[in-house]
């Protein structure tokens, strides 16, 4: 064939086009695979986070039920009653005396910031710089700053109303969750709050991160200096019940060992006085969680918000008419122990008349709690219906925890108080959904899911045009939904793992069109490509998932053996995925995930005994305790630590042997299992290494830590290599 220059030109042109098409096809496939990996990684993180939130609310409801049904003299009630007390000191003057800071001396060797009141901008700037340099504010100044904040918050309305006419732009920030680096980066990019630069911070300042206290002190200081330019909304984590589990309580007690208890009590008071909503130019609503089909801003404006120290519990009114709060509902234990992640607000069955519980304790209560779950099919069917009536009932489930200040048969909610409480619960806990309607938020365990029709109706009724909310981590730091009428804003970058998500804040000018600023607060991710970030976060998510699978080994083995009728030790991958979902209820794509967590199969079947070995996790460090018990304790370690924190009434970090025994009895009743005295004694012996007669909470939790076996073996190999080298060298 004779090629002319024209033919050659066409030939190379077509070859180039074909090559470009092949490259484009390959890149699209590659990008699609990366997107699949990114999405299932995200699903793993979110599923595990929401399952843990459910566990916290179930535990709180369980403890509330014990308060409702145990007598005042029972040891269990005495252990937990303090978390159900609201206003121990009612008069403002008594609160000020109770938290007096004047008797606290600041030593000369203290080199941190020293505050004088009223604060000015220079002092706040020094405070920010001190925290940036890892300095700690002395407890005297902490208490003084908190008291001044409390006095200011008491005069603020439930709904802050802000106008853009006094400034060019208003900056709005979402969840910070104790990540000081994010707040400092926002100030670096956008400037600190001032008369010309107002800010709205939309709740969830605390928990999860390690610098929650510093964030609170900075925000409160700016609030005191610029009360008309800094606005703080309450989030669902500004709640002492949630703080017990997610780190803030522990952080305060570790940073302020001497006065931590007083600081925590004052913060409970302050959290209850935080405003609930901010409205900009009468057109944009800013709220932490969201709205429901019953949300009424006029009612919210009239609520006595400080009554709700914990938004998980409504106020009570004493009446003699109430006999059994569970009389028209199903078994209570279905709510507190249902393993389905969408079942935390199912309806309980009655245990019977209240008279039968008047002299109960865990000793004779355990047999009732140990009964197996019944009617799970009915529970699942009801979850699928998502009817409005179930939404109304689901709110009532959370309202069944009674205060210790009234007898079990002499308390009832007024309709008005219950309506107020449900409105606050919805504001702090709700999430938007794509379909129309308003249904229980059973994934989180509180609030509701609301649809585009509810948004449209709410905006029309209140003459608004946009809802800005937070409460949900988003990969890009923000996300629109409901025809761009609902905007989710999240300001804590790297929330699940370094590289997992960006943070964002927005600027809102008089045109009320949001301008977004995204960021990642750590330099570790700035030099990484998108695939490298995906790989990094995927590794962390899969590691957490493997750990979860490992600690459910006993339950998973039972599920696998039920499928493997002939006891071959092999099951197909479809059955493997179905069995895991039945046990964990995480709603994950197991067929997509199996290449990541299953190393080998034979003829399409999995050796499930060998699979557990391949998960490469070392068991908890104890030689004498039954393996099933160790799995259980580790699996529920967050719940166990929460109970520890509740039982540790003096916040010392230590509890007595008897309190330790009652802690495990509470856990056993909650989990419907028996923990024998022999096991408890073994745990006491193995934990009290210094023989001081008390249990160190942190040491006990450390004793049940799982480690990556492969990493441990690599570490041992490196250590041996180093030792051999030193022997040869010397």
HUMOCOR-V345191 format. One record per pair of residues at least 4 apart in sequence whose ideal C-beta (glycine too) atoms are under 6 Angstrom apart, sorted by the first residue. I is the first residue (numbers start at 0). J is the second residue. D is the distance in whole Angstrom. If there is no record, write none. Layout:
I_J_D + I_J_D
//
This chain:
2_6_5 + 2_7_5 + 33_530_6 + 33_533_6 + 36_533_6 + 36_537_6 + 37_533_5 + 39_588_6 + 39_591_6 + 40_536_5 + 40_537_5 + 40_540_4 + 42_46_6 + 42_587_6 + 43_540_4 + 43_544_5 + 44_495_4 + 44_540_6 + 46_585_4 + 49_442_5 + 49_443_6 + 50_340_5 + 52_443_5 + 52_444_6 + 53_343_4 + 53_444_4 + 54_638_6 + 55_244_5 + 56_444_4 + 56_445_6 + 57_335_4 + 57_343_6 + 58_638_6 + 59_240_6 + 59_311_6 + 60_335_6 + 61_335_4 + 61_669_5 + 62_79_5 + 63_400_2 + 65_69_5 + 65_75_6 + 66_83_6 + 66_401_6 + 66_403_6 + 67_401_5 + 67_407_5 + 68_356_4 + 69_73_4 + 69_75_6 + 69_76_4 + 69_359_6 + 70_358_6 + 73_360_5 + 75_360_6 + 75_361_5 + 76_80_6 + 78_646_5 + 78_661_6 + 79_645_6 + 80_403_4 + 81_648_6 + 82_645_5 + 83_402_6 + 83_403_5 + 85_308_5 + 88_93_5 + 88_94_5 + 88_97_6 + 98_142_6 + 98_146_6 + 98_261_6 + 98_265_5 + 100_139_5 + 100_142_4 + 100_143_5 + 103_139_4 + 105_109_5 + 105_137_5 + 105_139_5 + 109_137_6 + 111_129_6 + 111_134_5 + 111_135_6 + 111_136_6 + 112_125_5 + 112_126_5 + 112_129_5 + 114_122_6 + 114_140_5 + 118_122_5 + 118_220_6 + 118_223_5 + 118_224_5 + 120_224_6 + 123_220_5 + 123_221_6 + 123_224_6 + 126_220_6 + 127_217_6 + 129_134_4 + 130_213_4 + 131_183_6 + 136_140_5 + 136_141_5 + 138_255_5 + 138_258_4 + 141_262_6 + 144_219_6 + 145_265_5 + 147_223_6 + 148_219_4 + 148_269_6 + 149_268_6 + 149_269_5 + 152_272_4 + 153_272_6 + 155_274_5 + 157_274_6 + 157_275_5 + 157_299_6 + 157_300_5 + 157_302_6 + 157_304_5 + 158_276_5 + 158_300_5 + 159_230_5 + 159_274_5 + 159_277_4 + 160_278_5 + 161_279_5 + 162_280_6 + 163_169_6 + 163_280_6 + 163_509_5 + 166_195_6 + 166_197_6 + 168_506_4 + 168_508_5 + 169_197_5 + 169_507_5 + 170_189_6 + 170_198_5 + 170_504_6 + 170_506_6 + 171_199_5 + 171_505_5 + 172_200_5 + 172_490_5 + 172_504_5 + 173_201_5 + 173_469_4 + 173_488_4 + 173_489_5 + 173_490_4 + 174_203_4 + 174_469_5 + 174_489_5 + 174_491_5 + 175_181_6 + 175_182_6 + 175_204_5 + 175_214_6 + 175_490_6 + 175_491_6 + 176_203_6 + 176_206_6 + 176_207_4 + 176_208_5 + 176_491_5 + 177_205_6 + 177_207_6 + 177_208_3 + 177_210_5 + 177_211_4 + 178_208_4 + 178_491_5 + 179_210_4 + 179_213_5 + 179_214_6 + 180_520_4 + 181_490_6 + 181_491_6 + 181_492_6 + 181_502_5 + 181_520_5 + 182_214_6 + 184_518_6 + 184_520_5 + 185_189_6 + 185_504_6 + 186_191_5 + 190_196_5 + 192_198_5 + 192_221_5 + 192_225_6 + 192_229_5 + 194_228_6 + 197_228_4 + 198_229_5 + 199_230_5 + 199_277_5 + 199_285_6 + 200_218_6 + 200_231_5 + 201_232_5 + 201_285_6 + 201_287_6 + 201_469_5 + 202_232_5 + 202_233_6 + 202_234_2 + 202_287_4 + 203_234_4 + 203_236_5 + 204_214_5 + 204_215_6 + 205_211_4 + 205_236_6 + 205_247_4 + 206_236_5 + 206_245_4 + 206_246_5 + 206_247_5 + 207_245_6 + 207_246_6 + 211_247_5 + 211_250_6 + 212_251_6 + 215_219_6 + 221_225_6 + 221_229_5 + 222_229_5 + 225_229_5 + 230_277_5 + 231_273_6 + 232_277_6 + 232_287_6 + 233_237_5 + 233_273_4 + 233_275_6 + 234_287_4 + 235_427_4 + 235_428_5 + 236_241_5 + 237_270_4 + 237_273_6 + 238_309_5 + 238_310_6 + 239_267_5 + 240_309_5 + 240_311_6 + 241_245_6 + 242_247_4 + 242_248_5 + 243_248_5 + 243_641_5 + 243_644_5 + 244_637_6 + 244_641_5 + 246_250_6 + 248_644_6 + 251_255_6 + 251_259_5 + 251_262_6 + 251_263_5 + 252_259_4 + 252_650_5 + 255_259_4 + 255_262_6 + 258_262_6 + 259_650_6 + 260_650_5 + 267_308_6 + 271_305_4 + 271_308_5 + 272_305_5 + 275_426_6 + 276_286_5 + 277_285_4 + 278_284_6 + 279_283_4 + 282_463_6 + 282_464_5 + 282_511_6 + 283_465_5 + 283_511_6 + 284_463_5 + 284_466_5 + 285_467_5 + 286_426_5 + 286_468_5 + 287_427_6 + 287_469_6 + 287_470_6 + 288_426_6 + 288_427_5 + 288_428_5 + 288_429_4 + 288_446_6 + 288_470_5 + 289_429_4 + 289_468_5 + 290_294_4 + 290_457_5 + 291_425_4 + 291_437_5 + 291_447_5 + 291_449_6 + 292_437_4 + 292_453_5 + 294_425_6 + 296_461_6 + 299_422_6 + 302_419_5 + 306_314_5 + 307_423_6 + 310_423_5 + 310_424_6 + 310_427_5 + 312_400_5 + 313_398_5 + 313_412_6 + 313_417_6 + 313_420_4 + 314_416_5 + 315_402_5 + 315_410_5 + 316_411_6 + 316_413_5 + 317_405_5 + 317_409_5 + 317_410_6 + 318_411_5 + 319_409_6 + 321_411_4 + 323_353_6 + 324_399_5 + 325_331_6 + 325_347_6 + 325_349_4 + 326_349_6 + 328_346_4 + 328_347_5 + 329_333_6 + 329_346_5 + 329_347_5 + 329_348_4 + 330_347_6 + 330_348_3 + 331_347_3 + 332_336_5 + 333_337_5 + 333_345_5 + 333_378_6 + 334_345_5 + 334_347_5 + 336_671_6 + 337_342_4 + 337_345_6 + 338_584_5 + 339_584_5 + 340_584_5 + 341_382_5 + 341_441_5 + 341_442_6 + 342_378_6 + 342_382_6 + 343_441_6 + 343_444_4 + 344_393_4 + 344_396_5 + 344_439_5 + 344_441_5 + 345_378_5 + 346_392_6 + 351_355_5 + 353_407_6 + 353_408_5 + 359_363_6 + 359_364_5 + 361_365_6 + 361_664_5 + 361_668_5 + 365_369_6 + 365_668_5 + 368_668_4 + 368_671_6 + 369_671_5 + 385_438_4 + 389_393_6 + 390_437_6 + 390_438_6 + 390_439_5 + 393_439_4 + 394_421_5 + 398_412_6 + 401_410_5 + 405_409_5 + 405_410_4 + 412_416_6 + 412_417_4 + 424_428_6 + 424_446_6 + 425_429_5 + 425_446_5 + 425_447_6 + 428_445_4 + 428_446_3 + 429_446_4 + 429_447_5 + 430_440_6 + 430_448_6 + 431_480_5 + 431_485_5 + 432_448_4 + 432_450_6 + 434_450_5 + 435_450_4 + 435_452_4 + 436_450_5 + 437_447_5 + 437_449_5 + 437_453_5 + 438_448_5 + 440_446_4 + 440_447_5 + 440_448_5 + 449_453_4 + 451_481_4 + 454_481_4 + 454_484_5 + 454_485_6 + 458_463_5 + 466_485_5 + 467_486_5 + 467_488_6 + 468_487_6 + 469_488_5 + 469_489_6 + 471_487_5 + 472_489_5 + 472_494_5 + 472_500_6 + 473_477_6 + 473_478_5 + 473_487_6 + 473_489_5 + 474_500_5 + 475_501_6 + 476_489_6 + 476_501_4 + 476_502_5 + 476_503_3 + 476_517_5 + 477_488_5 + 477_503_5 + 477_515_6 + 478_487_5 + 479_483_5 + 479_486_6 + 480_485_5 + 481_485_4 + 490_502_5 + 490_504_6 + 491_502_6 + 492_501_5 + 492_502_3 + 492_519_5 + 492_520_5 + 493_497_5 + 493_499_6 + 493_521_6 + 494_500_5 + 495_499_4 + 496_536_5 + 496_539_4 + 497_521_6 + 497_523_5 + 497_524_6 + 498_524_5 + 498_532_4 + 498_535_5 + 498_536_5 + 499_536_4 + 501_517_5 + 501_519_6 + 502_518_6 + 503_515_6 + 503_517_5 + 504_516_6 + 505_513_4 + 505_515_5 + 506_514_5 + 507_513_6 + 519_524_5 + 527_531_4 + 527_532_5 + 533_537_6 + 541_595_5 + 545_614_5 + 546_705_6 + 549_614_5 + 549_616_4 + 550_630_5 + 550_633_5 + 550_634_4 + 551_555_5 + 551_582_6 + 552_611_6 + 553_627_5 + 553_630_6 + 554_582_5 + 555_582_6 + 558_578_4 + 558_582_5 + 559_563_6 + 559_570_6 + 559_578_6 + 559_607_5 + 562_570_5 + 562_574_5 + 563_567_6 + 563_570_5 + 568_606_6 + 568_608_6 + 569_604_4 + 569_606_6 + 570_574_5 + 570_575_5 + 570_605_6 + 571_604_5 + 572_593_6 + 575_605_5 + 576_589_3 + 576_590_6 + 579_583_6 + 579_589_6 + 592_596_6 + 593_597_5 + 598_613_5 + 600_604_6 + 600_605_5 + 605_610_6 + 615_708_5 + 615_709_4 + 616_705_5 + 616_708_6 + 617_706_5 + 617_708_4 + 617_711_6 + 619_629_5 + 619_633_5 + 619_703_4 + 620_702_6 + 621_685_6 + 623_681_5 + 624_628_5 + 624_629_5 + 624_681_6 + 628_678_6 + 630_634_6 + 632_703_5 + 633_703_5 + 635_639_6 + 636_703_6 + 639_666_6 + 640_700_6 + 642_662_5 + 642_665_6 + 643_696_5 + 646_654_5 + 646_658_5 + 646_662_5 + 647_654_5 + 652_696_5 + 653_693_4 + 653_695_6 + 654_658_4 + 654_659_5 + 654_694_5 + 655_693_6 + 656_683_6 + 659_694_5 + 660_679_6 + 663_674_5 + 663_679_6 + 667_672_5 + 667_673_6 + 667_674_4 + 674_678_5 + 682_686_6 + 683_687_6 + 686_694_6 + 686_699_5 + 694_699_6 + 706_711_5
//
